[in-house]
Amino acid sequence: MRRRRPDGPPPSVLLWYETHPVSDQPLLELRGVSKSFGSVQALTDVDFEVRHGEVMALVGDNGAGKSTLIKCIAGIHPMDTGEMLFDGTPVSINNPKDAARLGIEVVYQDLALCDNLDVVQNMFLGRETHDRFQRLKEPPMEAKAAQTLAGLRVTTISSIRQAVATLSGGQRQSVAVARAVMWNSRLVILDEPTAALGVAQTEQVLALVNRLAEQGLSVVLISHNLHDIFETATRITVLRLGRNAGIFERTKTTQEEVVHAITAGKPTKVSGIPGTQGAPA
């Protein structure tokens, strides 16, 4: 199927998924996920899915459970209950290495970059290539880093050998995203990628998100900025108080409807509440 904008004057630039088919087959699917920390119930019976080649936005107020859900996917927190499927196959992710082997990479809000290292060193941090004498294979590493940045059309970094400390916020975000996609990634999760960025840097990062989808990757975008969400997302999943509060097609909803779901939305799966999936027949 093709994603289309509502009737009206044609936009000057169409997003990739509006001119290319997006598969209805989920790449990642979570069913009935619950997670508690002591007496605090962070997630309750949450469903979540990301299709091939789509940008799925994950939104909710502080404490809605977004970070907990992402950490369950990344293997940082084990799920108490629930099922996870990747490409239709049940999987168990017990640590971040399990997630990485499936092709799931997370770019956290703090980016986890080392200011004293250059771009190449950051992109290969912990995954350096060596020869048989354990010497770094610098030329192949430089070539792969440059190829990845070029593939994402990152052109604002003058040298891949400049220290990350000298880069702007948008450039640092580009390095973190490029590091995530360099390792045969299939799903990239971006946690507040435009937080604390200026207007120009935000546009740079949003363009980068669209290029990830252009390359066929699935993207989960976590953000409090609904303007950014409506610029890039295919669909929007809303969490409220650790429960599902709705899934919206971006082209068929409004910011007001999403805000209502975030602030006052009724859970979509609660036993005993009429109109929800958990209600008795």
N, C-alpha and C positions, 0 to 999 in steps of 0.2 A: 504494500500500500504506500501511497505518497502523502506526505504532510503538506497541507496547503494553508495559506493564510486566509482569513475571512475575505469576502468580496470587498473590492475597493481598488484604489490605484495601485498598480504593481510597484513593489519596493525596488529600490535601485540595486540592492544586493540581497540575494536569497541565501539562507543558511543551507548547508549541505544536505541535511535530512529533509528539506522541503523540496528538493529536486531529485533525490535518490530514495529508493525503497529502504525502509527500516524493517528488519525482520521482527515478526511477532514471537519468535522462539526465544525464551529467556536464556541469557548466558548464565546469569546468577539468579537463583531463586531461594528465598528463605520462607519457611512455613512454620507458623506457630512458635516463634522464638520468644522465650522468656528468660530474664536474667535479673537476679537480685544480689544486693550487697548487704548481707546481714538482714536487717528489718526493712531496708529500702528496696522497693520493687522498681527497678529501672526500666524494664521492658516487660510487657504482658501480652503474650499471644500475637506477636507482630509478624505480619507478612510483608515481604519486600522482594521486588524483582527488577532486574536490569536486562533489557533486550540487547541483542547484537547491534552494535553501531549506533546506539542512542545515548543521549545525554539525559540521565535521570537526576533531577534535582531532589534533594532531601532537605526539607525545611521543618521548622518547629521552634518554639520559644526555648529559652534557656531551661534546661532540665527536662526537655521533651524526650530524651533518649537517643538523640542522633549520634553522639560520640560513642555511647555504649554499643549501639548497633554496628557502627563501623569497626570498632575494636573487636567485636565478635567475628566479623567477616575477616579481619586481618589476623586473627589468631592470638590476639593479646588477652582477651577474656574468653573463657569457655562458656558456651551457652548452657543454661540449666536444663532447658527443654527446647525442642524444636528440631527442624530438619533443614539441611542445606544441600542444594543441588547445583552443580556446575556443569553446564552444557548437558543438562538432563540426567546427569549421573550423581547419585548421592555421594557426598564427600564429607570428611571430617577434618577440620582445620584446627590443629592443636597449638600451633606456634606460627610466627611470621614466616618461617622458612617453608612451611606447608603452603601458605598463601602464595608466596613467591613462585613455588614450583607450579602452581596452577596458572600463574600469570596475573596475579592480583597484586597491585602496587598501590601504596597509600602515600600521598604527599600531605603531611600534617601542616598545621598552621605555622609552626615555628620553622618549617622547612628542613631542619636538621642538617644545615650546611656548616662547613668549617671555614670561618672567615680567613684564616691564615693559609688556606690551600687554594690552588688555582682551580679553574673550571674543570679541567680534565681530572685532576686529583679528586675533586668532589664527586664527579660523575662515576668514578670507579672505586669510591671509598668502600673498603671491605670486599671488593670484587676485583682487585688488581690482577693483571696477567703477568706471569713471570716466565723466564726461560729456565733451563734445567739447573742453572747456577743461582736461581732465586733472585735474579736481577730483573727489575721492572722492564717490561717491553713497551717503552715509551712511544715509538712511532705507531704501532698498531692501536694503542690506546688513544693517541691524538687523532688518528684517522677515524676511528669509530665515533669518538665524541663529536668531531666536526661533521661527520655524516649525519648523525642523529639530529644535531641542531639545524643543519641545512634541510633535513627532511621535514622539520617542523616550521621551517621558514623563519627561524630566529636570526635576525640580521642586525640586531642592535648591540651585540657583543663584539667588540673590536678584535679581541684576541682570546682564544681559549686557554691561554697561559697567563691571563691576568688574575690577580687574587680576587676571590669572591667578595672580600671586604670593600673593593672599589666599585662594585656593581650597584645599580639602583634596585629598588624593591621589585619592579617588574622583571628586570633581568635576572634577579636571584630566583624569582618564581619560575622563570623559563628554564633555568638550570635544574631546579628541583624536578620539574615536570619531565624534562629531557632525560634525566637520570632514571626516572620511573619507567619511561617507555623504551629505554634502551635494551631491556632484558626480556625481549619477546613477550611483553605484557599484552594481556587481552582486556583487562579491566583496570582502569585508573581511577582512584578515589581522591578527590581534591577537597581538603578541609579548609573552608574560608579562604580561597586563593586570592581574593581581592581585598581582604581586610587590610586597612591602613595604607592602601595605595591611592595615589592621585588619579585624576581622570584619565590622563594619557596612559599611565601604567595599567590601569584597570582595563582599558580598551585593548591593550596589548595582550593581557592575560586572557580575556574573553575570546579574542581571535585565536589564541593558542588552543583553547578548549574546543572551538569549532574545528580546528585542524586535526585534533585527536580523533573526533568523530569522522572527519573526512578520510582518515586513514583506516577506518573500520573498527576502531577501538570503542569499547563501551566505557562510559564515563559516569561516575557518581559525583555530583556537584553539591557540596554542603555550603549554604550561604544564608545569611540573614538579609541580604540585599535582594529584594524581589525584582528590582530593575535588572540586575545581572541575570537572575533566574529567567526572566521573560525574554532576555536577549539570546539565551543559549539553549535552554532546556527543551527536550522533546515532551517529557512528562514530569509531573511534580508529585512526590509523595510527601504527605504531611503527617508528622507525629505530634501527638499531644498527650502529655502526662504518661509517656511510655506506651501509648497505644496508637494504632492506626486511626487517623482522622480523615482520610480521603486520599484518593489518587486522581489527579487532574491531567487532561490533555492541555498542553499549553495554548494551543490554538482555539480551544473551546471553553476557556475560562477567563477570569479577570483577576487582577490583583486583589480586588475587594473580596472575591469569593475565597481566595487562598488565605487572606488575612483572617477572615471569619473562621475558617477551619483551624488556623493556628491558635486563635485566641478563645474560641467558643465552640469548636467543632465537637459533634457527638462521636464517640468511638464507633468504628464500623464493625467491631467484633466483640460484643459483650453479651454474655448469656443473660437473658431476662429483659433485655431492652428491645422492644419491637422495632423491626426494620433493620436490624443488624444481623450479620451472618451467624452470630452465636445465639440468636434468640430461638426459643423452642418453636417448632412448627405449629 
